[in-house]
Amino acid sequence: MRNEPFNSTGTDIVVTISGNTVARYQKNGITANGSVAATITNNSVTGAGPIDYIAQNGIQIGFGATARLEGNTVRGNDYTPSSFVACGLLYFEADGVEAAQNKLNDNERNTCNFGKGGGTYNPSP
């Protein structure tokens, strides 16, 4: 069962996340969930490295969101227990994701796809 979108108009909210440095986060460095069309470019997202208290994800696209990911550097997302996995890029029930020229290093898994979706990124309403 999929969560209801955060935006009740039925039109994706268009956002741009670009040129940021993200570190010292808990679960996710950057998150686009719900009725969102996100352009996420040229960010540096750094997890805490091998840790045993939370499975971090660098960038998450989920629950119906679409996104274009390009030129991001995502590293250091590594959960040491084998019960869960940490991901550099996490797609969870996303409607569509385009990803190109991202640098993914030192993540437990660079990309985790739990429903990337057959759609494509579409920033226009």
C-alpha positions in Angstrom: 0.0 0.0 0.0 1.4 3.4 -1.0 1.2 6.5 1.1 -1.0 9.3 0.0 0.9 12.3 -1.6 1.7 15.3 0.6 0.3 17.6 -2.0 -3.5 17.2 -2.4 -3.7 19.2 -5.7 -2.7 16.2 -7.8 0.2 18.2 -9.3 3.8 17.6 -8.4 5.6 20.3 -6.5 8.8 21.1 -8.5 11.9 21.7 -6.4 15.6 22.1 -7.1 18.2 21.1 -4.5 21.7 22.1 -5.8 25.1 23.0 -4.5 24.7 21.9 -0.9 27.0 20.2 1.5 25.1 17.8 3.7 26.7 15.9 6.6 25.8 14.9 10.2 22.4 13.6 9.3 20.4 10.9 10.9 18.5 8.7 8.4 18.7 10.5 5.1 20.9 13.3 3.8 18.4 14.5 1.1 14.9 13.2 0.8 12.2 13.7 -1.9 9.0 11.9 -1.0 5.4 12.1 -2.2 4.1 14.5 -4.9 7.5 16.0 -5.8 9.4 16.4 -9.0 13.0 17.1 -7.8 16.1 18.2 -9.6 19.0 17.2 -7.3 22.4 18.3 -8.7 25.9 19.0 -7.6 25.5 18.3 -3.9 28.0 16.7 -1.5 26.3 14.2 0.8 28.5 12.5 3.4 27.4 9.9 5.9 29.1 8.9 9.1 30.9 5.9 7.6 30.7 2.4 9.1 28.2 2.7 12.0 26.0 0.3 14.0 23.2 2.6 15.2 21.3 3.7 12.0 21.2 2.7 8.4 21.9 6.0 6.7 21.0 6.8 3.1 22.6 9.6 1.1 19.7 10.6 -1.2 16.2 9.0 -1.0 13.5 9.3 -3.7 10.3 7.6 -2.6 6.6 7.3 -2.2 5.6 8.6 -5.7 8.3 11.2 -6.1 10.2 11.7 -9.4 13.8 13.0 -9.6 16.8 13.8 -11.8 20.0 13.2 -9.9 23.2 14.5 -11.5 26.7 15.5 -10.5 26.2 14.6 -6.8 29.0 13.1 -4.6 27.5 10.6 -2.1 29.7 8.7 0.3 30.1 7.1 3.7 26.7 5.5 4.1 27.5 2.1 5.7 25.5 0.2 8.3 27.6 -2.5 9.9 24.9 -5.0 11.2 23.6 -7.3 8.5 20.0 -6.8 9.4 19.5 -3.7 7.2 21.4 -2.0 4.4 22.7 1.6 3.9 22.5 3.1 0.5 24.1 6.0 -1.3 21.0 6.4 -3.5 17.7 4.9 -2.4 14.7 4.5 -4.6 11.6 3.3 -2.7 8.3 3.2 -4.6 9.5 6.1 -6.7 7.5 7.1 -9.9 10.7 7.6 -12.0 14.3 8.5 -11.5 17.0 9.6 -13.9 20.5 9.4 -12.5 23.8 10.3 -14.3 27.4 11.3 -13.5 27.0 10.9 -9.7 30.1 9.9 -7.7 29.3 7.1 -5.3 32.0 5.9 -2.9 32.3 4.0 0.4 28.6 3.3 0.7 27.5 -0.2 1.8 25.5 -0.2 -1.5 25.8 2.6 -4.0 22.3 2.3 -5.4 19.3 0.4 -3.8 16.2 0.1 -6.0 13.0 -0.9 -4.2 10.7 0.4 -6.9 12.3 2.9 -9.2 9.1 3.0 -11.2 8.6 2.9 -14.9 8.0 6.6 -15.2 10.5 9.3 -16.0 11.4 12.6 -14.4 8.9 15.3 -15.5 9.3 18.7 -13.9 6.3 20.3 -15.6 2.8 20.2 -14.1 
